[in-house]
Amino acid sequence: MDILRADYSAAKANRLRRKRSGVPSAGAGADYHYRSEADYLRLMELARDMDRNDLLVGSILDRAVSNAIQEGIQIDPQTGDEGLNADLKARFWAWSEDRTQCDLARERSLRQMQWLALRHMMLDGDMLFLANRSGALEMVEAHRLRTPKNTTKNVVHGVLLDTATRERLQYWLTREDVDPYRQLNRVSDVKAYAARDAEDRLQVFHVYHPKRISQTRGVTAFAPVFDAATMFDDINFAKLVQQQMVACFAIIEERQLNFKMPSSGNEPAIGPQTEETDADGIPRTLEGFGPGMRIKGAPGAKIHIDSAKVPNPEFFPHMRLIIQLIGINLGMPLVLALMDASETNFSGWRGAMEQAKLGFHLNQMAIYERMLAPAYEWQ
């Protein structure tokens, strides 16, 4: 009877299909899939590490954000009165360009804050802006949203939700100086900020891009391509090391079995030495490998060096594919990710750019709706 039922074959397991973990048969909301706060924060930090240290990730992300924000999203009031429109625009422009007024830390203009907001949304998953009584905005990174272990309230990674409507009621933030390795056990260790003020206006602007109705927090855009992004740097580094090894100029010295060292003393070390013990318990000394070195073989042994093509012909198409996969998840076509249009013509470049602009516009709207419009209303 199971075979005769109308169903989707994709739901049936077989030996050739990868078994996916964390897939409950009864279904689950989006928050279920990042229910472990430790894993959620670790995913965020791993993405930040790739951004800091990897060759490709940070630069593609910067270009994706810069293409969307450019010189900053501008406000254009439409009240029906041209004089009032000009006055409102001038006042908001003066506030947004004065970093001592718009940034509580007195460091950034509103344009710079927009750029960082989109970057944090894509890299970390989300971030917050707190509207201060002074009229300035305070920027808060995503890792400060935490849930104490002793709370019994409906809190999802630092966001208190109404149990019936899922409306955001409060945001629970740790202090800046919290030890990342210290457990957050008590509610007193966080400070709660009401999502809206007494007049029901937003005073906490949560910048994130939900992909499901039941999603409370954002997830880094690098989650689907984490392995590809990590391995890209690993493969590239391995090829660089391989190329260094092949490029070395070496003199191979062969010795006869009855070779004896001169009585003048021990041979000088060629490179840095380390001691290693073989499986049979016999110790041996390893010396570093470098250009211009002399390789000494054991008496009676012959050493051969194989000089391969580095990189091999398949390397470039494979690496280009990885870059393309990473770029797709950030809305960046290959010509923009590589900053190179040599493999296409003008029509190909224009077609790729037109598709990319759709994504840039959606990112602009996300920043406008979740950060800029509430900030304008607050002002």
Secondary structure, DSSP 8 states (H G I E B T S, - for coil): -TTTS---GGGS--TTS---SS--TT---GGGGG--HHHHHHHHHHHHHHHHH-SSHHHHHHHHHHHHHTT-------SS-HHHHHHHHHHHHHHHH-HHHHBTTS---HHHHHHHHHHHHHHTSEEEEEE-TTS-EEEEEGGGB---TT--S-EETTEEE-TTT--EEEEEEE-TT--TTS----GGGEEEEESB-TTS-B-EEEEE--SSTT--S---TTSTTHHHHHHHHHHHHHHHHHHHHHH---EEE---TT----TT-----SS-EEEEE-TTS-EEEEE---TT-EEE--TT---------SS-TTHHHHHHHHHHHHHHHTT--HHHHTT--TTS-HHHHHHHHHHHHHHHHHHHHHHIIIIIHHHHHH-
